[in-house]
Amino acid sequence: MKIIAIIQARMGSTRLPGKMMLDLYGKPVIERVFERIKPSHFINEIWLATTINPEDDVLVDWAQKNKIKFFRGSSDDVLDRFYQAAAPIQADAIVRITGDCPLHDFQVIDKVIAEYVQGGHDYVSNSHPPTYPDGLDLEVFSFQALKKAWSEAELKSEREHVTPYIWKHPDIFKIKNVVNAVDLSDQRWTLDTKEDWEFLKIIFQEIEIRKEYGHLSEVVAILQEHPEWLKINSQYKRNEGYQKSLKEDCV
């Protein structure tokens, strides 16, 4: 089975412009994402999917410099960007990861992929409902499921967020959710605001000091020692972008 990870990333964040190239203890955010996914035992290739906007030239330059495969497509229709990136690769399954999640854990990724491989599912995630920290969300789905969504999805929220058409239709697709042993869904480990960046800088510094990879369990242990760090970005809600798209569906 050929499994491809596609990391969607762009520089044009509304709340934190240029966030993909912000420094996290000596490396840009996008590099941190790639290096944490690379140890996966299941993923055969990792691609960057960015936009055709000039502001994202810097991401393409970074990819070329680091010999990373990339695709450029629509800024708003991310579902089309994913489909157009995946179609020529002839992958059996796609792992969708967003570039604003530099604390991804390859062990968590492999757990979700293993469920997909063993269970004969069309779509497996760890976020419906979420029990992992915001920032460790991922989805694995068949190319055929992606193709059907690309062909049939019409709502803005379905095009902008890639997979809603799939997980909203359990009558069409065989769906599975992977659950963490402890519900950590109230913790925010993603990057969308200045406060998120401050939180992540502290965590990466601590990981480097301890000379750890920063697995889920290791970051949890750090935060158990420093629970006050969770307050840095706790004012922000999960999935605000998707909720905004849902409102725009009704306009």
C-alpha positions in Angstrom: 0.0 0.0 0.0 1.4 3.4 -1.0 0.7 6.0 1.7 1.5 9.6 1.1 1.5 12.4 3.6 0.4 15.8 2.3 1.1 18.8 4.5 -1.0 21.8 3.7 0.7 25.1 4.5 0.6 28.7 3.5 2.0 32.0 4.6 -1.2 34.0 4.5 -2.6 33.5 8.0 -5.0 36.2 9.0 -4.1 36.2 12.7 -0.4 35.2 12.4 1.0 36.2 9.0 4.1 34.2 7.9 3.7 31.7 10.6 5.2 28.8 8.6 8.6 30.4 8.7 8.6 31.5 12.3 11.5 30.2 14.3 11.0 27.3 16.8 14.3 26.9 18.6 16.5 27.3 15.5 14.3 25.9 12.8 11.2 27.2 10.9 7.8 25.8 11.8 7.4 24.0 8.5 10.7 22.2 9.0 9.7 21.1 12.5 6.5 19.6 11.0 8.4 17.6 8.4 11.0 16.3 10.7 8.5 15.1 13.2 6.5 13.2 10.6 9.5 11.7 8.8 10.1 8.8 11.3 6.7 7.3 10.5 6.9 3.5 9.7 4.0 3.7 7.2 4.4 6.9 5.2 6.2 6.4 1.9 6.5 10.1 0.8 5.8 13.5 2.3 4.6 16.3 0.1 4.1 20.0 0.7 0.8 21.4 -0.7 0.9 25.2 -0.8 -0.8 27.9 -2.9 0.0 29.7 -6.1 0.0 33.0 -4.2 3.4 34.9 -4.5 3.6 35.1 -0.8 4.1 31.3 -0.7 7.2 31.4 -2.9 9.2 31.3 0.3 7.7 27.9 1.1 8.5 26.6 -2.4 12.1 28.0 -2.0 12.4 26.1 1.3 11.1 22.9 -0.2 13.4 23.1 -3.2 16.4 23.8 -1.0 15.6 20.8 1.2 14.6 18.5 -1.7 11.0 18.3 -0.6 8.3 17.4 -3.2 5.7 20.1 -3.5 2.5 21.1 -5.3 1.0 24.5 -5.7 -2.8 25.0 -6.1 -5.8 26.9 -5.0 -5.7 29.0 -1.9 -9.4 28.8 -1.0 -10.4 25.4 -2.5 -8.0 23.3 -0.4 -10.0 20.1 -1.4 -9.0 20.8 -5.0 -5.4 21.4 -4.0 -5.3 18.1 -2.2 -6.9 16.2 -5.1 -4.7 17.7 -7.7 -1.6 17.0 -5.6 -2.6 13.4 -4.9 -3.9 12.3 -8.3 -0.5 12.1 -10.2 1.2 10.3 -7.3 -1.1 7.3 -7.5 -1.3 6.9 -3.8 -3.6 4.3 -2.2 -4.1 6.5 0.9 -3.4 10.0 1.9 -2.4 11.3 5.4 -3.6 14.9 5.8 -1.6 17.1 8.1 -1.8 20.8 8.5 1.4 22.8 8.7 0.4 24.7 11.8 0.9 21.6 14.0 4.7 21.4 14.8 4.2 19.1 17.8 2.9 16.2 15.7 4.0 12.8 17.1 4.9 10.1 14.5 3.8 7.4 17.0 0.3 9.0 17.1 0.3 9.2 13.3 1.3 5.6 13.0 -1.4 4.5 15.4 -4.1 6.2 13.2 -2.5 4.8 10.0 -2.4 1.3 11.5 -6.1 1.5 12.2 -6.7 2.5 8.6 -4.5 -0.3 7.2 -5.9 -3.0 9.4 -9.6 -2.0 9.5 -10.5 -1.7 5.8 -11.9 1.9 6.4 -12.3 4.7 3.9 -11.5 7.3 6.5 -9.8 7.2 9.9 -9.1 10.2 12.1 -8.4 11.1 15.8 -10.6 14.2 15.8 -14.3 13.1 15.5 -14.7 13.6 18.4 -11.2 14.9 19.5 -9.5 13.4 22.5 -5.9 14.4 21.6 -4.6 18.0 22.0 -5.5 20.5 19.4 -2.4 20.2 17.2 -2.2 16.5 17.0 -5.2 16.1 14.7 -4.7 14.0 11.6 -6.8 12.1 9.0 -6.1 9.1 6.8 -8.3 8.4 3.8 -8.4 6.5 0.6 -7.7 8.2 -2.7 -11.1 7.0 -3.9 -12.8 8.8 -0.9 -10.9 11.9 -1.7 -11.9 11.7 -5.4 -15.5 11.3 -4.5 -15.4 14.3 -2.1 -13.7 16.4 -4.7 -16.3 15.5 -7.3 -19.4 16.0 -5.1 -18.6 18.5 -2.3 -20.2 21.9 -2.9 -20.3 23.8 0.4 -17.5 26.3 1.2 -16.7 24.5 4.4 -16.4 21.2 2.5 -14.0 22.7 -0.1 -11.9 24.8 2.3 -11.4 22.1 4.9 -10.9 19.1 2.6 -12.6 16.2 4.5 -16.0 17.4 5.9 -17.9 15.8 3.0 -16.3 12.5 3.9 -16.8 12.4 7.7 -20.4 13.9 7.4 -21.4 10.9 5.3 -21.0 7.7 7.3 -23.7 6.3 5.1 -21.3 6.5 2.1 -17.9 6.0 3.7 -16.6 3.5 6.3 -15.4 5.8 9.1 -13.4 5.2 12.3 -12.2 7.5 15.1 -9.1 6.7 17.2 -9.4 7.7 20.8 -6.7 8.6 23.2 -6.5 6.9 26.6 -6.9 10.3 28.4 -9.0 13.1 27.0 -6.6 16.0 26.3 -8.8 17.8 23.8 -8.9 20.9 26.0 -5.1 21.5 25.5 -4.0 23.7 22.6 -0.7 22.7 20.9 -1.4 24.3 17.5 -0.1 27.5 15.9 -2.6 30.2 14.9 -1.9 33.1 17.2 1.0 35.0 18.8 0.1 33.3 22.1 0.3 29.9 20.4 3.8 30.7 19.2 4.9 31.8 22.7 3.6 28.5 24.0 5.3 26.4 21.4 8.6 28.2 21.8 8.7 27.3 25.5 7.8 23.7 24.8 10.5 23.3 22.1 13.1 24.8 24.3 12.2 22.4 27.0 12.3 19.4 24.6 15.8 20.5 23.4 17.0 20.9 27.0 15.8 17.4 27.9 17.1 16.0 24.6 13.8 14.4 23.9 11.9 13.9 20.7 8.8 15.4 22.3 6.4 12.5 22.1 2.8 13.0 23.3 3.7 11.5 26.7 6.8 13.6 27.0 5.0 16.9 26.3 2.2 15.9 28.7 4.9 15.2 31.4 6.4 18.7 30.8 3.0 20.3 31.1 2.2 18.4 34.3 5.4 20.0 35.8 4.4 23.4 34.4 0.6 23.6 34.2 0.8 27.4 34.1 2.1 27.2 30.5 -1.3 25.9 29.4 -2.8 29.2 30.3 -0.7 31.1 27.7 -3.1 30.3 24.8 -6.1 28.8 26.6 -8.4 31.7 25.5 -8.7 30.4 22.0 -11.3 27.8 20.9 -10.7 24.7 18.8 -11.6 24.7 15.1 -12.5 28.4 14.9 -11.7 28.3 11.1 -14.1 25.6 10.4 -16.9 27.2 12.5 -16.4 30.4 10.5 -16.7 28.4 7.2 -20.0 26.9 8.4 -21.4 30.4 9.0 -20.3 31.4 5.5 -22.2 28.3 4.1 -25.4 30.0 5.1 -24.7 33.4 3.5 
